[in-house]
Amino acid sequence: MLGRILSLFMIASITVAFAAGADLGAGTKAEELNVPAIVMFFIFVAATLGITYWASKRTKSASDFYTAGGGITGTQNGTAIAGDYMSAASFLGITGMVYLKGYDGLIFSIGFLVGWPIILFMISEQLRNLGKYTFADVTAYRLKQKPVRILAALGSISVVILYLIAQMVGAGKLIEILFGLDYEFAVVLVGILMILYVAFGGMLATTWVQIIKAVLLLAGTTFMSIMVMAKFGFSFDALFTQATEIHSKGVEIMSPGGLVSDPISAISLGIALMFGTAGLPHILMRFFTVADAKEARKSVFVATGLIGYFYVLTFIMGFGAIVLVLGDPAGTYLAADGVTLKGMNNMAAVWLAHAVGGDYFLGFISAVAFATILAVVSGLTLAGASAISHDLYANAFAKDKVDEKKEMNVSKMATIAIGIAAIFFGIAFEKQNIAFVVALAFTIAASANFPVLFMSIFWKKLTTRGAVLGGYVGLISALVLVILGPVVWTQILGNAEAIVPYKFPAVFSVPMAFIAIWFFSITDSSEDAKRCQEEFDAQDIRCQTGIGSDGAVAH
């Protein structure tokens, strides 16, 4: 059945793709059909669909579907985490940010990276020892299941949907520009592919799609960076000097402060990126795919090294794009206004690939960028489906009335629902400012997910009431502060002046969540509160030793 679906999908996609190539001059579409890009794109899609077919034969239980049976090695999982984390926002967005702002673009690279030591030293082993399928298994370990899992699921689904919007818009624009397809068709194509990966292949297919994508992305960006540096005799001084001569801001691109000018915004953005990383459901879920805490720790070590290396490369590529793309004498990569890049400035990395490697390397990087988006949306979709099926259906509402088969069926239906929602939002947000969406996803993860997760692991006096009320305070305050801030209130809703003057509210919402968790816990004198505190010691023993935790499933 799956084989027939995949074959029909490939035939339909190829037919529509090449039919679309005849009308490439309108709007923002590519000026000519990029055959290498399309060929490499379909090679990747065919390979990953083959992986999905292979994984579907090995996905028989809920453990297989959610965690690949816990049989992924630490090195494999670390590479997959890197593939999951190095999203289109990282590859296209940060390179484009460095291209536009210079040195200041590093604030996002550093912010995305510094959250990893928190995961490594504080929660990776504890997650693996306490949890089974989702991070809500950890937060609900000694607390009341239903209210805590509902909170965790709402936080997870909010982050997943917001993150998916940014990825889907990025995918649609990328395919529209490079392959000549209509934006709507491009978004639908991505949505269908991610539904196929997750619904049929589960975590096993998602893991290997992420691993392949990570290897391809690191290979491509390494080659691009070497080619850039080779043009300047491997001298950073020569690269930076020429970049300051070409860029409209001159030497200002080598100075910090242009992107985030006031201390509160800088600290707030840092908090969102740092603690948000430790609250992303699709990242946390990956720690349940390994056999034990040792492999979980190894996963973070490998992921941190690969991600750190990648972010160094984005800095080189950003400055390389200033010199080789913006500074191209023929203006090959500029739009009609002579200033903006074709496809907007987020395409700096893609056009740099053409500048250093021609059409074939452009085709390779285009396919890799698409692979980047597919890998991330697959992980996000699986995390969202798991929150719905495992946390809400199996443990909050239908407890003791559900078996593994029913839970997996619900998860597959949730996958289809999330895929359809992602397609709808991707089309709806085409012309909206989506830059705030990723920051909002990290802010919610830092405000709603991380405080409850952290306190449930390390604070003995945490109660169900404290966790639930504190988590909702973090979730609601983050949403309200973003809506009242300058991006939504003024730029999107069109009001004259923002009620909250800061774009990034994490500096307020994260402390509010922690304080609310503390206050509502210490003032809770119920019998349930006493039980929660009494069960902490048993939780801590398992948390530190792993005694009683699930191991890998033998196949």
Salt bridges, closest charged atoms under 4 A:
GLU31 OE2 - LYS342 NZ 3.02
ASP64 OD1 - HIS555 NE2 2.95
GLU125 OE2 - ARG297 NH1 2.38
ASP137 OD1 - ARG149 NH2 2.82
ASP137 OD1 - HIS390 NE2 2.92
GLU176 OE1 - LYS173 NZ 3.65
ASP182 OD1 - LYS29 NZ 2.69
ASP359 OD1 - HIS354 NE2 2.96
ASP391 OD1 - ARG149 NH1 2.73
GLU407 OE2 - HIS390 ND1 2.96
GLU430 OE2 - LYS173 NZ 3.31
GLU430 OE2 - LYS431 NZ 3.98
GLU527 OE2 - LYS530 NZ 3.61
ASP528 OD1 - ARG531 NH2 2.69
GLU535 OE1 - ARG531 NH1 3.19
ASP537 OD2 - LYS460 NZ 3.78
